[in-house]
Amino acid sequence: MISALCNDIFEKSIHDYHLTDNVLTLASNPFNSDTLEHLLYNKNWIDTVQWHLEDMVRNPTIDPEEGLSLKRKIDASNQLRTDMVEYIDSYFLTTYKEVQPKKTATINTESPAWAIDRLSILALKIYHMNVEVHRTGANAEHIITCTDKLAVLLEQRRDLSTAIDELLGDIARGDKYMKVYKQMKMYNDPGLNPVLYNQQLQ
């Protein structure tokens, strides 16, 4: 099942990141570059680094210049994240390119890779909620609350994993078809963001 593969790789990526727990650490992807595993590991590594950048930028005492620098790193990370989703969807498009959709086939509300993107974020939520469940010095109420939240997150992962596997099965059988829309992020495009193209006229 693809979801089991995803979950295993996401857990490995998160574990590897936390060996240093440093946003400057570069990924050491253990998988061959032409594999889905390689894409999944890179995807989650980007998400994991961004998770910690998001924590850092919310420091209420952060220096404004440092905060702006972090915000720009987060913006760049969001672009990489979207790129990785498209690479993963391209993998699935290639995998199922010979499948002839049935006349009754329907389109899904999201592509497989965007569902996998949510699975990657869930892996991070589960990891960090588990940290809170076992945090030394936390009071009993905190532990109980986080334990309840962890149970919900684990249930979400089971449900989402099932849905992803069912979607890919439907695509493989021709009951659903993939239709991927390439990103159209306007704020990164100097020809579409008015703040950027107005500067070019000055």
N, C-alpha and C positions, 0 to 999 in steps of 0.2 A: 504494500500500500504506500502511495506517495506521501500521505500525511505522516506515517510513522518515520519515513526517511527524513522528512522535513523536521519533525520534532527532535529526532536524534541529533541531526546536524546543528540545529539551533541551540540545543543544550551544550553541545561541544564548543560551538563558537562563543557562547556566553561564558562557559568555564574558562576557555583559553584567554578571553579578554581579562577576566578577573585575576589571572595569574599576576598581572602587573597593575590592573585597574588604573590605567593611564590613557587618556584620550589621544595621546601622541604616539602610542604604540601602533605599529603597522601590523596588519593581519599577516599571519604566516599560514596561508591556506594549504592544508595537507592534501587536497584533492586535485586530480588532473584538470587542467584548464579547460578541456573540451567536454566536461561532464556537468550534469545537473547539480551534482553535489558541490562542485566548485561555485556555481552560481548561488546556491542556497547559503553556503558558508559566507561568501562575500556579502550577500544581502543582509544576513543577520549581524555581521560584524559592523556594517554601516549603521544599522538600527541601534546596536549596543553603544557604539561611540556617541551617536546622537542622543540617546537616552541620558548619558552622563553630561553631555554638553547642556541639555535642557535643565538638568539639576543645577549645574554651575551658574547658568545665566539668571536663575531665580534667587540667587543670594542677595538679600536686601541691602547688604553693605558693599556690593560690588562696585569697583571703580567704573565710571561711565565709559571710559575708553575700552576697558577690558570687556564690558558688557556688549559694546558695539562690535568688537572683534569676535566675540562668541556668537553674536547674532548672525554675523556674516558666515561664520563656519557652519552654523545650523542651516542657513539658506543653501549653502553649497552642498551640505549633506542631504538635504531634501531633494536636490536635483539628482544626486547620485542614487538615492533611494528609488526615485521614479525611473531612472535609467535601468536599474537592476530589475525592477518589475517588468519592464519591457523586454529585457533579455530573457527572463524566465518565460514570459508569454511566447516569445519567439521560439523557444525550445519546444513548447507544447504545440505550437502551430506546425512546426516541422514534424513532430512525432505523429500527429494525427492528420497530416496533409493528404494521405491516401483514403481517409474515411469519407464516404459519400453520405452526407446527412440525409435522413429520411425526409419525405415531404411534410411529415408532421413535426419535424424537429423545431425546437424553439431555442431562443437565445437566453442566456443567463443574465441576471442582473449585474454581475461583475465577472471579469475574466478569472481563470484559475490563479494567475499570479497575484492579482490583487487580494484574493482570498488567502493565499499563502503569505502575503504581506501582513495581513491581520494575525495569522498564526505566529509569525515571527515576533510581533509586538506582544502577543499573549505569552510567549515564552519568557520574554523579559519581565512582564508583570508577575508571572508565577515565580521566577527566580527572586525578584526583589521583595515580593510579599512573603516568601519563605524566609528570607533574611530577617524580616520584621517579626515573624513568628518566633524566631530563635534569638532575637536581639537581647544581649545581656543588659540587664538593668531596666528593661521595659516593664511597666506595671502589668498586673493581671488583666485589667480591662483592655489594654492595648493588645496583649497576646490573644485574648479571646476574639476581639474584633478582627484582627488580622487572620486568625485561623478560619473564621467564617468567610472572609473575603477570599482566602486562598482556595477554599472548597468550591466557591462559585467560579473562580478562574479555571480550576481544573475541570469543572463541568463544561465551561465554555469551550475549553480546548478539545474535550471529547466530542462535543457537538460539531464544532467547526471542522475537526479532523474528518468526521463522518461525512459532512456535507461536501468537503473537498474531494474525497474519494468517490462519492456518488456522482459529483459533477464530472470528474474525469472519466468515470465509467460510462456516463451518459454520452459524453463526447466520443468515446471510443466505439460505442454502439451506433452512433449516428442519431441518437435521440435529442441531443443538443448540439449546437454548433458554436464555434468561437468566432467572434468578431471583435478585433482589437482596434481601438482608436489611439493613435499615437498622441503623446502629450502635446498640449498646446499652452504651455505655461507662458503667460504674457509678461509677467513682471521681470523675467530674465532676458527678454528679447528687446534690444535697444530700438527696434523698429516698431514695437507695440506698447512699450511702457512710456507714457507721456513724460514722466520725470526724466527718463533717459534721452528720449528723442528731442525734447525741448532744449536740453543742454547742448545738443549738437548744433542747434540753430543759433546759439549765443556766440 
